[in-house]
Amino acid sequence: MSKIDPNKLLISSDFYSVQGEGISSGVPSYFVRLGICNLTCGMSRAFTNALAKEAKLEDGEIFEGDLVKEGKATWTCDSTSQWLWRGEDKEFQYLIDRWKEEGVYGGILNGNIHIIWTGGEPTIKGHQESIVNFHNYWKSLMGLYDMSKVFNEIETNGTIVIDEPLFENLEQINCSPKLANSGMTEKQRINPEAIRRIMKHKNYQFKFVISTEDDVLELFRDFVEPFKIPLKNVVCMPGLDDASDFEERTRFCLEMAKKYRFRGLTRLHIAAWNKTLNV
């Protein structure tokens, strides 16, 4: 994997779609997936390094990591095939040209289409610098043109502090902290400084995928209570591995939302997009 060049964007993929998770669900969005992640959910570092060396994963391939097989995790990161080794350095102009080619540039400028910075982990220090430099480049091209409506969301695991230059460029922070079921250690997945930094933003959410009530108890014990996260900023969605479980898993999530007072959301859009449901 290339070292992150602050004057380019290390992009694994970029595409126009609809936000499928959290409080912005349903909003037309342009996703910029950056390479490299600091966590290896469902996998040991040795296992991940071997995957990167082999570079045999098909784009979008779903597989079972070694920690899942060993019973130390219950899921494997489903975007591994994207961030692990597919990143390619792109000039800043590339992204602007892509927006124009897709016919979404005007929508991005007026805020009707959000920009979603995702990964991998887009808050890795090199990525933070690249994103800020991209925005400075973009603003230099626009001159006095009003860019105040551009809406940047970032999707982060909440383990790296977001520095001021990037913090100021974000309209929304979508944090998806990892629970013990990821197989990551508590030290790897919980950074108090990074969590508190996110909570200083004007618009943030903490999104959790839950499969059992124990997951709910854990997110309260490890995140909501120690950091005093307001429940209006907590979003939970059901774990959904099989379309046949959709109704039962959705009912479970919404019942947990009623019981614990957080916001519960469905994952129907994900199932539909992946064509696992006939809708």
Salt bridges, closest charged atoms under 4 A:
ASP14 OD2 - ARG98 NE 2.93
GLU21 OE1 - LYS207 NZ 2.64
GLU21 OE2 - ARG267 NH2 3.35
GLU70 OE1 - LYS72 NZ 3.31
GLU88 OE2 - LYS90 NZ 3.61
GLU91 OE2 - LYS8 NZ 3.55
GLU102 OE2 - ARG98 NH1 3.41
GLU153 OE2 - HIS114 ND1 2.59
ASP163 OD2 - LYS125 NZ 3.24
GLU164 OE1 - ARG197 NH2 2.59
GLU213 OE2 - LYS259 NZ 2.69
GLU218 OE2 - ARG189 NH2 3.64
ASP222 OD2 - ARG189 NH2 3.92
ASP222 OD1 - ARG221 NE 3.01
GLU247 OE1 - ARG251 NH1 3.93
GLU248 OE1 - ARG249 NE 2.78
GLU255 OE2 - LYS258 NZ 3.33
